[in-house]
Amino acid sequence: MYCLRVDHWDTLWESSNSDPKFDDVLHRIKYEEPNLENDKLSTEAKDFLRYCLVKNPKSRWTAGLLLNHSFLKSADSVLPQKKRKRQHGCMSGLHRPNQKRAFRTQPHIRHLVIEH
């Protein structure tokens, strides 16, 4: 599951090796069209992904539009309640940042992110 903490390894990798770990993947993302042919994906899921993967940021759907896509609207009805709660807990940091808590737990970097 994706949370705010998962990219730390990549930051360390790039700073110690001076190149991205998956540089070939980044090249493919930039220059190739995604292949969404997968029998396990529903038509709605493919449609949702197409809107997510538009390369031009000005044409890409916003989070608000994506949240109202029929694929996500139908996801609540198939995901068990217990799993929905656990998933929400992990993703909730994306919705409302708790800067006070972050600064309180990271005092050694406070001067880097707060203007005096």
PAZAPA-4460 file (N, C-alpha, C; in steps of 0.05 Angstrom, whole numbers, plus 32768, in hexadecimal, padded with zeros to 4 digits):
% residues 116
    n_x    n_y    n_z   ca_x   ca_y   ca_z    c_x    c_y    c_z   seq   type   mol
   8011   7FE9   8000   8000   8000   8000   8012   8019   8000     1      M     A
   800A   802D   7FF1   801A   8045   7FEF   8013   8058   8006     2      Y     A
   8028   8061   8013   8025   8075   8029   803A   808B   8024     3      C     A
   803A   809F   8035   804D   80B5   8033   8069   80AC   8037     4      L     A
   806E   8096   8043   8089   808E   804B   8098   807D   8036     5      R     A
   808C   8075   8021   8097   8061   800F   80AE   806A   7FFD     6      V     A
   80B1   8084   7FF9   80C6   808D   7FE6   80E1   8093   7FF3     7      D     A
   80E4   808E   800C   80FD   8094   801A   8114   8084   800D     8      H     A
   8110   806B   8007   8125   805A   7FFC   812F   8066   7FE2     9      W     A
   811D   8071   7FD1   8124   807B   7FB7   8134   8095   7FBA    10      D     A
   812D   80A5   7FCD   813C   80BE   7FD2   8159   80B7   7FDA    11      T     A
   815C   80A4   7FEC   8177   809B   7FF4   8186   808F   7FDC    12      L     A
   8179   807F   7FCC   8186   8073   7FB5   8190   8088   7FA2    13      W     A
   817F   809B   7F9B   8187   80B0   7F88   819E   80C1   7F93    14      E     A
   819C   80C8   7FAC   81B1   80DA   7FB7   81CC   80CB   7FBA    15      S     A
   81CB   80B1   7FBD   81E5   80A3   7FC0   81F0   8099   7FA5    16      S     A
   81DF   8097   7F90   81E8   808C   7F77   81E6   80A1   7F60    17      N     A
   81DB   80B7   7F65   81D8   80CE   7F52   81C8   80C7   7F39    18      S     A
   81B8   80B2   7F3A   81A6   80AC   7F24   818E   809C   7F30    19      D     A
   8177   80A0   7F23   815F   8091   7F2C   8162   8073   7F29    20      P     A
   8158   8064   7F3C   815A   8047   7F3C   814C   803C   7F23    21      K     A
   8136   8047   7F1B   8127   803C   7F05   8127   8050   7EEE    22      F     A
   813E   8058   7EE5   8141   806C   7ED0   8133   8063   7EB6    23      D     A
   8136   8049   7EB0   8129   803E   7E98   810B   8041   7E99    24      D     A
   8100   803E   7EB0   80E3   8040   7EB4   80DB   805D   7EB0    25      V     A
   80EA   8070   7EBA   80E4   808C   7EB7   80E5   8094   7E99    26      L     A
   80F8   8089   7E8A   80F9   808E   7E6E   80E0   8083   7E5F    27      H     A
   80D8   806B   7E66   80C0   8060   7E5A   80A7   8070   7E61    28      R     A
   80A5   8079   7E79   808E   808A   7E81   808D   80A3   7E70    29      I     A
   80A4   80AF   7E6B   80A5   80C8   7E5D   809F   80C4   7E3F    30      K     A
   80A9   80AF   7E33   80A8   80AD   7E16   8095   8097   7E0B    31      Y     A
   808A   8086   7E1B   8079   8071   7E11   805D   8075   7E1D    32      E     A
   8049   806B   7E0E   802E   806B   7E18   802A   8053   7E2A    33      E     A
   801B   8056   7E40   8016   803F   7E52   8005   802A   7E44    34      P     A
   800B   8011   7E4A   7FFB   7FFB   7E40   7FE8   7FF2   7E56    35      N     A
   7FCE   7FF8   7E51   7FBA   7FF1   7E65   7FAB   7FD7   7E5F    36      L     A
   7FB6   7FC8   7E4C   7FA9   7FAF   7E45   7FAF   7F9A   7E5B    37      E     A
   7F9B   7F95   7E6B   7F9D   7F82   7E81   7F81   7F77   7E86    38      N     A
   7F7F   7F5D   7E84   7F65   7F51   7E87   7F59   7F55   7EA3    39      D     A
   7F6A   7F5A   7EB7   7F61   7F5D   7ED2   7F56   7F79   7ED7    40      K     A
   7F5B   7F8C   7EC5   7F51   7FA8   7EC9   7F36   7FAB   7EBC    41      L     A
   7F23   7FB7   7ECB   7F09   7FBC   7EBF   7F0B   7FD3   7EAC    42      S     A
   7EF6   7FD7   7E9C   7EF6   7FEE   7E89   7EF7   8008   7E99    43      T     A
   7EE9   8009   7EB0   7EEA   8021   7EC0   7F06   8027   7ECB    44      E     A
   7F14   8012   7ED4   7F2F   8015   7EDE   7F41   801F   7EC9    45      A     A
   7F3F   8015   7EB1   7F50   801E   7E9B   7F4A   803B   7E94    46      K     A
   7F31   8043   7E94   7F29   805E   7E8F   7F35   8071   7EA5    47      D     A
   7F33   8069   7EBE   7F3E   8078   7ED4   7F5C   807C   7ED0    48      F     A
   7F6A   8066   7ECA   7F87   8068   7EC6   7F8F   807A   7EAF    49      L     A
   7F7F   8079   7E9A   7F85   808B   7E83   7F85   80A8   7E8B    50      R     A
   7F72   80B0   7E9C   7F70   80CB   7EA6   7F88   80D1   7EB9    51      Y     A
   7F90   80BE   7EC8   7FA7   80C2   7EDA   7FC2   80C4   7ECB    52      C     A
   7FC4   80B7   7EB5   7FDD   80B5   7EA7   7FE1   80C8   7E8F    53      L     A
   7FCF   80DC   7E8D   7FD3   80F0   7E78   7FED   80FF   7E7E    54      V     A
   7FFE   8100   7E6A   8019   810B   7E6E   8019   8129   7E72    55      K     A
   8007   8137   7E64   8006   8154   7E67   7FF7   815B   7E81    56      N     A
   8005   8166   7E95   7FF8   816C   7EAF   7FE0   817E   7EAD    57      P     A
   7FDF   8190   7E99   7FC8   81A2   7E96   7FB0   8193   7E8C    58      K     A
   7FB4   817D   7E7E   7F9E   816D   7E74   7F96   8156   7E87    59      S     A
   7FA8   8150   7E9A   7FA3   8139   7EAC   7F8D   8141   7EC0    60      R     A
   7F7C   812E   7EC7   7F67   8132   7EDA   7F72   813A   7EF5    61      W     A
   7F64   814B   7F03   7F6B   8153   7F1E   7F62   813D   7F32    62      T     A
   7F6C   813F   7F4A   7F64   812B   7F5F   7F46   812C   7F63    63      A     A
   7F3B   8144   7F62   7F1E   8147   7F66   7F0E   8139   7F51    64      G     A
   7F16   813C   7F38   7F09   812E   7F22   7F0C   810F   7F25    65      L     A
   7F24   8107   7F2B   7F29   80EA   7F2E   7F19   80DE   7F45    66      L     A
   7F16   80ED   7F5B   7F06   80E3   7F71   7EE9   80DF   7F6A    67      L     A
   7EE0   80ED   7F55   7EC4   80EA   7F4D   7EC1   80D7   7F35    68      N     A
   7ED6   80CA   7F2C   7ED5   80B7   7F16   7EC4   809F   7F1F    69      H     A
   7EB6   8093   7F0D   7EA5   807C   7F13   7EB5   8064   7F1E    70      S     A
   7ECE   8062   7F16   7EDE   804B   7F21   7EE1   804E   7F3F    71      F     A
   7EE8   8065   7F49   7EEB   8069   7F66   7ED0   8069   7F74    72      L     A
   7EBC   8073   7F68   7EA1   8073   7F74   7E98   8056   7F78    73      K     A
   7E9E   8044   7F66   7E96   8028   7F69   7EA9   8019   7F7C    74      S     A
   7EC1   8022   7F81   7ED4   8014   7F91   7ECB   8011   7FAE    75      A     A
   7EBD   8025   7FB9   7EB3   8024   7FD4   7EA0   800C   7FD8    76      D     A
   7E92   8006   7FC4   7E7E   7FF1   7FC7   7E8A   7FD5   7FC6    77      S     A
   7EA3   7FD2   7FBD   7EAF   7FB7   7FBB   7EC5   7FB3   7FD0    78      V     A
   7ECF   7FC8   7FDC   7EE4   7FC5   7FF0   7ED8   7FC1   800B    79      L     A
   7EE1   7FAC   801A   7ED7   7FA7   8035   7EDB   7FBF   8047    80      P     A
   7EC9   7FC4   8059   7ECA   7FDB   806C   7EE5   7FDC   807B    81      Q     A
   7EEE   7FC5   8085   7F07   7FC5   8095   7F1F   7FCF   8084    82      K     A
   7F20   7FC6   806B   7F36   7FCE   8059   7F33   7FEB   8052    83      K     A
   7F1B   7FF5   804F   7F17   8012   8049   7F22   8023   805F    84      R     A
   7F1D   801C   8078   7F27   802B   808F   7F45   802B   808F    85      K     A
   7F52   8014   808B   7F6F   8012   808C   7F7B   8023   8075    86      R     A
   7F6F   8022   805E   7F7A   8030   8047   7F77   804E   804C    87      Q     A
   7F61   8057   8057   7F5C   8073   805D   7F71   807D   8070    88      H     A
   7F78   806D   8084   7F8C   8076   8098   7FA7   807C   808C    89      G     A
   7FAF   806C   8079   7FC9   806F   806C   7FC8   8088   8059    90      C     A
   7FB2   808C   804B   7FB0   80A1   8038   7FA8   80BC   8044    91      M     A
   7F9F   80BC   805D   7F95   80D4   8068   7FAA   80EA   806A    92      S     A
   7FC3   80E2   806C   7FD8   80F6   806D   7FDA   8107   8053    93      G     A
   7FCF   80FC   803D   7FCF   810A   8024   7FBA   8120   8024    94      L     A
   7FA5   811C   8033   7F8E   812F   8033   7F92   8147   8045    95      H     A
   7F9E   8143   805C   7FA1   8159   806F   7FBC   8157   807D    96      R     A
   7FD0   8165   8073   7FEA   8162   807F   7FEA   816D   809B    97      P     A
   7FF7   815F   80AD   7FF9   8167   80C9   8015   8172   80CD    98      N     A
   801A   818A   80C5   8035   8196   80C7   803F   8198   80E3    99      Q     A
   802D   819F   80F6   8036   81A2   8111   8042   8188   811C   100      K     A
   8035   8171   8116   803F   8158   811F   805A   8151   8111   101      R     A
   805C   8157   80F7   8074   8152   80E9   808C   8162   80F4   102      A     A
   8087   817B   80FB   809C   818B   8106   80A3   8182   8122   103      F     A
   8090   817A   8131   8095   8172   814C   80A6   8158   814C   104      R     A
   80A2   8146   8139   80B1   812D   8139   80CB   8130   812A   105      T     A
   80CF   8146   811B   80E7   8149   810C   80F5   8164   8112   106      Q     A
   80FB   816A   812C   8106   8184   8133   8121   818A   8126   107      P     A
   8130   8175   811F   814B   817A   8113   8149   8185   80F7   108      H     A
   8132   8185   80EA   8130   8191   80CF   811D   81A9   80CE   109      I     A
   8113   81B0   80E5   80FF   81C6   80E7   810A   81E0   80D9   110      R     A
   8123   81E6   80DE   812F   81FF   80D3   8130   81FE   80B4   111      H     A
   812F   81E6   80A8   8130   81E4   808B   8116   81EA   807E   112      L     A
   8100   81E7   808C   80E6   81EA   807F   80D5   8201   808A   113      V     A
   80DE   820E   809F   80D0   8225   80AA   80E0   823E   80A6   114      I     A
   80D4   8252   8099   80E2   826B   8096   80E1   827B   80B1   115      E     A
   80F7   8287   80B8   80F8   8296   80D1   80F3   82B3   80CC   116      H     A
***
